[in-house]
Amino acid sequence: MKEREKVVTRIESLAFEGKGIARVGGKVAFVRYAVPGDLVEIEITKDKKSFAEGKIVRIIEPSAIRIAPRCNHFGICGGCSFQNIPYEKQLEWKRKFVTDAFEKIAKVEDVEIKQALPSPLVYGYRNKMEFSFASSRWLSEEEIHSGDAIPNKGKHFALGFHIPERFDKVVNINACHLQDERGNEIINNIRRKALEIEVPAYNLRNHKGFLRNVIVRYSFTNGEVLVNLVTTSQIGEIEQRFLEWFRVYFAESQFVHHLVHTTNDSYSPTPMGNTEIIKGTGYLFEEVGDVVFRISPFSFFQVNTLQANNLIKKTLEFASFEDKIVWDLYSGAGTFSLSLAKYARMVVGVESVPSAVEDARYNAELNKIDNVIFVIKDLHKKKILEELTELPKPDVVVVDPPRTGIHKNLLNALLEIRPERIVYVSCNPATQARDCGELSSLYKIVEVQPIDMFPHTYHIESVALLVKKR
């Protein structure tokens, strides 16, 4: 095969990253937004030694399960992979991703993989959306071919999401159905005003410009909305006009309860910085698992509030921790720790991010929970075993690591500490299976429960129960 060559093929299955799998020229070909059963003509975009990648040129015969996506941006923004597949089929494939990981990576076949738990909401489930401004807008093929038909103001300005594998290109998003509808009105109003007075967006290459991000957060508990505008400090007359409009317009809005302006002059694309509260308190409150959480503008919190209740319930069920000492590793703002503490003898939350620990301690005080302590430790350091053994020995360990999984140093520490149970919460089946395989020398992997926190994406959360062998 050659790149740009066109071939006809049948899509056989799905890969974990949401790409369809076909066989072309004796090798596996990955095709974005393809549905199992599709007969498609694809153009080869990459031809490697062991695999190829292609994009759909035309659908010759659609799969029997293919449906029309709800979103106009599907297939461009990259946020969703499966809007063209019925939700019940998405759940089947996501369970298969977890099953395949444990069979092929952990090398275990006697583990019970439960059916994936569906999300209570399939659309409008996210409590946080982060949009980026860009001075380099992604243009569709139709726009490129139309040339001068694009209004000059809109040629190089965007507010939306980064295109997959293109850090510098952003596609304009007019409506994202994964968030509350109020969020769509907010970003459209901000874009409209920014274009009207021609405020420059921040350029990630030369680090010039003003507008960087808009973060919209929602409370499912009380319906409140927080809007955080992130800019640089490069303020001239035009930028000042925009800020004054932003303050007045949204301060008067009935559906924006908290308004924040953050200044970030760092080169990092991560939206952080010094914040100014314009309206409200700058905090949202959310109740999950009978615990009330205060959420600051940059706090980490499970993005699917309603499904987070089910995630916590399953974690508590697996922990079987009444009157036990529990460690919650990578504890964040205390999402699991505080619910565990309502039944455990004592909970120790361990986290490396000081601001998250500060939030967790505040949330413990807010809920009058006094049998939990939060400590700041780097769980990846070489001497982590020595530091952890200074803590009360755990009966149960709950661990919720980042996508990269449990660090080797911590994994070795757990094998030395040997709690009776380990409850492993993960957003990446591959690294979860890898780590569970390492732990299987001392632990039996009893059960894995996939929980769909992210409908229409390829992501799947899963909770694994490991019990120490006798």
C-alpha positions in Angstrom: 0.0 0.0 0.0 1.0 3.6 -0.4 -0.2 6.7 1.4 -3.1 8.4 -0.3 -4.0 5.1 -2.0 -7.8 4.4 -2.0 -9.1 0.9 -1.1 -12.4 -0.7 -0.3 -12.7 -2.7 2.9 -15.2 -4.0 5.5 -14.9 -2.7 9.1 -14.6 -5.8 11.4 -14.5 -4.4 14.9 -13.4 -1.5 17.1 -10.1 -0.7 18.8 -10.0 0.9 22.3 -9.2 4.4 21.0 -12.5 4.3 19.1 -11.1 3.5 15.6 -12.7 0.9 13.4 -10.5 -2.1 12.5 -10.2 -3.5 9.0 -7.8 -5.8 7.1 -6.0 -4.2 4.2 -3.0 -5.5 2.3 -2.4 -8.2 4.9 -2.2 -5.8 7.8 -4.6 -4.1 10.3 -5.9 -0.7 9.3 -7.4 1.7 11.8 -10.2 4.0 10.5 -11.6 6.8 12.6 -15.5 7.1 12.9 -16.0 3.8 11.2 -18.7 1.4 12.5 -18.4 -2.4 12.6 -20.1 -3.8 9.5 -19.5 -0.7 7.3 -18.3 -1.4 3.8 -16.2 1.7 3.1 -13.8 3.2 0.7 -10.8 4.6 2.6 -7.8 6.6 1.8 -4.6 5.4 3.4 -3.1 8.2 5.6 -0.3 6.2 7.2 1.3 3.0 6.1 3.6 1.5 8.8 5.4 -1.8 9.0 2.8 -3.5 11.2 -0.4 -1.4 10.6 -2.0 1.3 8.5 -4.4 4.1 9.1 -7.0 5.4 6.8 -9.9 7.9 6.6 -13.3 7.3 5.2 -13.8 8.6 1.7 -17.3 7.2 1.2 -19.6 4.7 2.8 -20.5 2.1 0.2 -22.8 0.1 2.5 -23.5 1.4 6.0 -23.5 -1.0 8.9 -26.9 -2.3 10.2 -26.2 -0.5 13.5 -24.9 2.8 12.1 -27.0 5.8 13.2 -26.9 9.5 12.4 -24.9 11.5 15.0 -26.7 14.2 16.9 -23.8 16.7 16.7 -22.9 18.7 13.7 -19.3 18.7 14.8 -19.0 14.9 15.0 -16.1 13.6 13.1 -14.2 16.9 13.3 -13.7 18.0 16.9 -12.6 14.5 18.0 -14.3 14.8 21.4 -16.8 12.0 20.6 -16.0 8.7 18.8 -19.3 6.8 19.0 -22.2 9.1 18.3 -22.9 7.1 15.2 -23.4 3.9 17.3 -26.5 3.2 19.4 -25.7 3.7 23.1 -26.4 0.0 24.1 -23.9 -1.1 21.5 -21.4 1.4 22.8 -21.7 -0.3 26.2 -21.1 -3.7 24.7 -17.9 -2.5 23.0 -16.6 -0.8 26.1 -17.0 -4.0 28.1 -15.1 -5.8 25.4 -12.3 -3.2 25.7 -12.0 -4.1 29.4 -12.3 -7.9 28.7 -9.6 -7.8 26.0 -7.2 -5.9 28.2 -7.4 -8.4 31.1 -7.1 -11.4 28.8 -4.3 -10.0 26.6 -2.3 -7.8 29.0 -3.0 -9.2 32.5 -3.1 -12.7 31.0 -6.0 -13.8 33.2 -9.2 -15.4 31.9 -11.1 -16.3 35.0 -12.0 -12.7 36.0 -15.7 -11.8 36.0 -16.1 -8.7 33.9 -19.6 -7.3 34.5 -21.8 -5.6 32.0 -20.9 -1.9 31.6 -23.0 0.2 33.9 -24.8 2.8 31.7 -24.7 6.5 32.5 -28.0 8.0 33.9 -27.6 10.8 31.3 -26.4 10.1 27.8 -26.3 13.7 26.7 -25.8 16.8 29.0 -23.9 14.7 31.5 -20.7 16.8 31.9 -20.3 19.2 34.8 -17.2 20.9 33.3 -16.3 22.0 29.8 -13.1 23.6 28.8 -13.0 25.6 25.5 -9.9 27.1 23.8 -9.4 30.3 21.8 -7.1 30.1 18.8 -5.7 32.4 16.2 -5.5 29.5 13.9 -9.0 28.2 13.1 -9.6 24.8 11.6 -11.3 25.2 8.2 -13.4 22.5 6.6 -12.7 21.4 3.1 -15.8 23.3 1.9 -14.5 26.5 3.5 -11.1 26.0 2.1 -12.5 25.6 -1.4 -14.8 28.6 -1.0 -11.8 30.9 -0.4 -12.9 34.5 -0.1 -16.5 33.4 1.0 -15.2 33.3 4.6 -15.7 36.6 6.4 -12.3 38.1 7.2 -12.9 38.3 10.9 -13.7 34.6 11.2 -10.8 33.3 9.1 -8.3 33.0 11.9 -10.3 33.2 15.1 -11.9 30.2 16.9 -13.4 29.2 20.2 -13.9 25.5 20.6 -11.9 22.3 20.8 -8.4 21.4 19.6 -8.4 19.1 16.5 -6.9 15.7 17.4 -3.1 15.7 16.9 -3.1 19.4 16.1 -2.3 21.5 19.2 -2.4 24.7 17.2 -5.8 24.2 15.4 -9.2 24.8 17.0 -12.6 24.1 15.5 -15.4 26.5 16.3 -18.0 24.8 18.5 -21.5 26.2 18.3 -23.2 23.5 20.3 -21.8 20.6 22.3 -24.5 18.2 23.4 -22.4 16.8 26.3 -22.9 19.9 28.3 -25.8 21.9 29.7 -27.5 24.0 27.0 -26.6 27.2 28.9 -23.0 26.5 28.1 -23.6 26.7 24.4 -25.3 30.1 24.8 -22.3 31.3 26.9 -19.6 30.4 24.4 -21.6 31.7 21.4 -22.1 35.1 23.1 -18.4 35.3 24.0 -17.3 34.4 20.5 -19.7 36.8 19.0 -18.5 39.7 21.0 -14.8 38.8 20.6 -15.3 38.8 16.8 -17.2 42.0 16.8 -14.4 44.0 18.4 -11.6 41.8 17.0 -10.0 40.8 20.3 -6.8 38.7 19.5 -6.7 35.1 20.6 -3.6 33.7 22.2 -1.1 32.2 19.7 0.6 29.0 21.1 3.5 29.5 18.8 4.6 33.1 19.4 2.8 33.5 22.7 1.1 36.7 21.7 -2.6 37.5 22.1 -5.1 37.9 24.9 -8.0 35.3 24.9 -6.9 31.8 26.1 -9.8 29.7 27.5 -13.4 29.7 28.7 -14.2 27.1 31.4 -17.8 26.4 32.2 -18.7 24.4 35.3 -22.2 23.3 36.5 -23.6 22.0 39.7 -26.1 19.2 39.3 -27.1 19.6 42.9 -28.3 23.2 42.8 -28.2 24.1 39.1 -25.6 26.9 39.4 -23.2 27.8 36.7 -19.6 29.1 37.0 -17.9 30.8 34.1 -14.1 31.3 34.1 -12.4 33.4 31.4 -8.7 32.8 31.1 -6.6 35.5 29.4 -3.0 36.8 29.3 -2.1 40.2 30.9 -1.5 41.7 27.4 -4.2 44.3 27.8 -4.7 47.3 25.5 -7.8 49.3 24.7 -9.6 46.5 22.7 -8.9 43.9 25.4 -10.1 46.3 28.1 -13.3 46.9 26.2 -13.9 43.2 26.0 -13.2 42.6 29.7 -15.7 45.4 30.6 -18.3 43.8 28.4 -17.6 40.3 29.9 -18.0 41.7 33.5 -21.2 43.6 32.8 -22.9 41.1 30.5 -22.5 38.0 32.6 -22.8 39.8 35.9 -26.4 40.7 34.8 -27.1 37.2 33.4 -29.6 35.2 35.4 -28.1 31.9 34.6 -24.5 32.7 35.4 -24.1 32.5 39.2 -20.3 32.7 39.6 -18.0 34.8 37.3 -14.2 34.5 37.4 -11.4 36.1 35.4 -8.0 34.3 35.4 -4.8 35.8 34.2 -2.3 33.2 32.8 1.0 34.4 31.2 2.7 31.0 31.3 3.6 29.1 28.1 1.7 26.1 29.4 -1.6 25.4 27.7 -3.0 24.2 31.1 -5.6 26.9 32.2 -4.2 28.1 35.6 -3.3 31.4 37.0 -4.3 34.3 39.3 -8.0 34.5 39.7 -10.3 37.5 40.3 -13.9 36.8 41.4 -16.3 39.1 39.6 -19.6 37.7 40.7 -20.7 35.1 43.3 -18.2 33.2 45.5 -16.2 31.5 42.8 -17.1 28.1 44.2 -19.7 25.5 43.3 -21.1 22.9 45.6 -22.0 19.3 44.6 -23.4 16.4 46.6 -22.1 13.0 45.7 -22.4 9.9 47.8 -24.0 11.8 50.7 -21.0 14.1 50.8 -21.0 17.8 49.9 -18.0 19.0 47.9 -16.8 22.5 47.3 -15.5 22.9 43.8 -13.1 25.8 43.0 -12.5 27.0 39.4 -9.6 24.6 38.8 -10.5 21.8 41.1 -10.4 18.2 39.8 -13.8 16.6 40.1 -15.5 13.6 38.4 -17.1 15.2 35.3 -20.2 13.0 35.3 -21.8 13.9 38.6 -24.7 11.5 38.4 -22.6 8.5 37.4 -20.0 9.4 40.1 -22.6 8.3 42.6 -22.6 4.8 41.1 -18.8 4.8 40.9 -18.6 5.6 44.6 -21.2 3.0 45.5 -19.3 0.3 43.6 -16.0 1.3 45.2 -17.6 1.2 48.7 -19.1 -2.2 47.9 -15.8 -3.7 46.8 -13.9 -2.2 49.7 -15.9 -4.0 52.4 -14.3 -1.8 54.9 -16.6 -1.3 57.9 -14.5 -0.6 61.0 -11.3 -0.9 58.9 -8.3 1.3 58.2 -8.4 2.4 54.6 -5.9 4.2 52.4 -7.1 6.3 49.5 -4.1 6.8 47.1 -4.3 9.6 44.6 -7.1 10.9 46.7 -7.6 14.3 44.9 -10.2 16.4 46.6 -11.5 13.5 48.7 -14.1 12.0 46.3 -13.7 8.5 47.7 -12.0 9.3 51.0 -14.9 11.2 52.5 -17.5 8.6 51.5 -15.3 5.8 52.9 -14.8 7.7 56.2 -18.6 7.5 56.9 -18.1 3.7 57.6 -14.4 3.1 58.1 -12.5 3.3 61.4 -10.0 5.6 59.7 -9.2 6.9 56.2 -5.9 8.2 55.1 -6.0 10.1 51.8 -2.6 10.5 50.0 -2.2 13.1 47.2 0.7 14.9 45.6 -1.1 18.1 44.6 -1.3 20.6 47.5 -4.3 22.5 46.2 -6.3 19.2 45.9 -5.3 18.3 49.5 -6.5 21.8 50.6 -9.8 21.2 48.9 -10.1 17.7 50.6 -9.4 19.1 54.0 -12.0 21.8 53.5 -14.6 19.3 52.3 -13.9 17.1 55.4 -14.5 20.1 57.7 -17.6 21.1 55.6 -19.1 17.6 56.2 -18.0 17.4 59.8 -15.9 14.2 59.1 -13.1 13.8 61.6 -11.8 10.3 61.0 -10.0 11.1 57.8 -6.6 12.7 57.3 -5.0 14.0 54.1 -1.3 14.0 53.5 0.8 15.3 50.7 3.2 12.7 49.3 4.8 12.0 46.0 3.5 8.5 45.4 6.1 7.9 42.6 9.3 8.6 44.6 11.9 5.9 45.2 11.4 5.8 49.0 7.6 5.9 49.0 7.5 2.5 50.8 9.4 4.0 53.7 7.1 7.0 53.9 3.9 4.9 53.6 5.0 2.5 56.4 4.9 5.5 58.7 1.2 5.6 58.3 -1.3 3.3 60.1 -1.2 -0.1 58.3 -4.2 -0.4 56.0 -6.7 -3.3 55.8 -8.0 -1.9 52.4 -6.3 0.3 49.8 -8.3 2.2 47.2 -6.2 3.5 44.4 -7.3 5.8 41.6 -4.2 6.6 39.5 -3.9 8.8 36.4 -4.2 7.2 32.9 -0.6 6.0 33.0 -1.5 3.6 35.9 0.2 2.9 39.2 3.9 3.9 39.2 6.3 1.0 39.6 7.6 2.3 42.9 4.1 2.4 44.4 3.2 -1.0 42.9 6.2 -2.5 44.6 5.3 -0.8 47.9 1.8 -2.3 47.7 3.2 -5.8 47.2 5.3 -5.2 50.4 2.5 -3.7 52.5 0.0 -6.4 51.4 -3.4 -5.0 52.5 -6.3 -7.6 52.6 -8.1 -5.9 49.7 -7.1 -3.5 46.9 -9.9 -1.6 45.0 -8.4 -0.3 41.8 -10.3 2.5 40.0 -9.1 3.3 36.5 -9.9 5.3 33.4 -7.6 3.2 31.3 -8.2 -0.6 30.9 -4.8 -1.2 29.5 -2.7 0.2 32.4 -5.2 -1.2 34.9 -4.8 -4.7 33.4 -1.1 -4.4 33.3 -0.9 -3.4 37.0 -3.4 -6.1 38.1 -1.3 -8.6 36.3 1.7 -7.5 38.4 -0.4 -7.7 41.6 -1.8 -11.1 40.7 1.3 -12.9 42.2 -0.2 -12.1 45.6 -3.8 -11.1 44.8 -6.8 -12.8 43.1 -8.6 -10.5 40.7 -12.1 -11.3 41.7 -14.3 -8.9 39.7 -14.2 -5.9 37.4 -17.1 -3.5 37.0 -16.9 -1.2 33.9 -18.8 2.1 34.5 -19.5 4.4 31.7 -18.6 7.9 32.8 -18.2 9.2 29.3 -21.0 8.3 26.8 -20.1 8.7 23.1 -16.4 8.6 23.8 -14.2 5.5 23.8 -13.3 6.1 27.5 -14.5 3.7 30.1 -14.0 3.7 33.9 -13.6 0.4 35.6 -13.4 -0.7 39.2 -11.4 -3.9 40.0 -11.5 -5.9 43.2 -8.4 -7.7 44.3 -8.3 -9.9 47.4 -5.1 -11.2 48.9 -4.4 -14.9 48.3 -4.2 -17.2 51.4 
